[in-house]
């Protein structure tokens, strides 16, 4: 699994950035996975958050957002011994929003697209478009 460093369009959209872009993994990973502008994803997720009474970074909000976009949750991939697979060892070719240790990232065509290299973390659940 390769790694591609990206802010997901945050800077281009005019949002303030920090050195490591921490705190925006939900908006970043989902906008990359859905091929949407960062600002559009941010706006839609903020509106959903208001509707649901929560922040976009809260699991029920981003899960509902993905569900409404036609994405479904899949179980954790495991090796032959039943252990979780690390992202760097996951053989996945397609697009997924991956939850790994409290962090969301995007996997697209065999590469992790994120502002930092989180490939050492396990793949917990993940979402794919259906």
N, C-alpha and C positions, 0 to 999 in steps of 0.2 A: 504494500500500500504506500503510495507516494504521498507527499505533503505539499500543498500549495498555500503559501501565505497570502491572505487577503483580508480586507476589512469588510468585504461584502457590499461595498459601495457607500459605506458610511461617510467617508470624507467627501466623496463626489456629491453626495446629497446635502452637504453643508453642515453636517452635525459635528459638534466638537469631538475631538479625538483625544485619547490619552496615549501614552507610550505603548501600552499593550492592549488597548481596546477592551479592557476588562469590563464586565457588566452588561454587555450587549450580545451575548452568545445566542440568545433566543431569536432576536430580530435578525442578526447576521446569518445564522445557519438556515433559518427558514426562508429568508429572501434569496439566498443562493440556491437552495433546493428548488424553490418555486419559480426561479428565473424572473423574479420581480425586482423592481427598484427598491432599494432599502427604505426610502421615504414612504412608498406605498405600503409596504409591509408594516412599517412603524405605525402609520396612520390607522390602517385596518385593525391592527392588534390593540392599539389604544382604544379604539371604539368598542371592540369586543370586551376589553377589560372593563370599561365603564358599564357596558351592558350586564356583565357578569359580576361586577363589584370586586374586581381584582386587578392586579398588575399583569402586563403581558408576560413577565418572567415567571408567573405562578403556573405550575403544571396544569391545573384544570383549564386555564385560559389558553395556553399554547396548544394543549391537546385538542381542545374544542376548535381552535382555529384550523389546525391541520385536518381534523375530521370534516369540517365544513368545506375544505378545499379538496376533499376526496382522498385523503391520506389515511391509512390504517396502521394500527400498531401491530408489530410482530414481536415474537418472543426472542429472548436472548439466544444468540448462536452459541453452541457449546462444542468442545472437542470430544473425541471418542471416550474420554474419561469423565465427561460431564462438567468440565471446568469451563468458565467463561473464556471466550477468545479475546485476545488483545486486539485493538483496532489495527495495529501494524500487521497482524497475521490473518486478518479477516479477508477471505476471498469473496469479494462482492463487487459486481460490475453493474452499475446502475446508479440511481440517485436515492439517497436515504437521509433522513434526519435522525441522528444517533444520539441517544442519551448515554453518557458514560461518566459515572461518578459525579452526578450533579451538574454536568456540563452538557450543553447541546452543541453538536458539530454537524457539518454536512459532509457526506461522502458522495462523490460524483465521479463516475467512470474510473474507479480504481484509485482515487486520490482523496485525501482529507483536505477540505477547503476551510481554513480557519486562520485566526490571527496568531495562533501559537500551536506548536506541535503537540497534540494530545494523543498521539498514536500509542503511547505506552499504557494508556488506560483501557480497561475492558469495554467491550460492546455490551451494554445492558439491553434495554429495549430499543427498537428503532421503528421508524415510520416510513412507509413507501406509498406511492400513489397507486391507486387501483381504479 
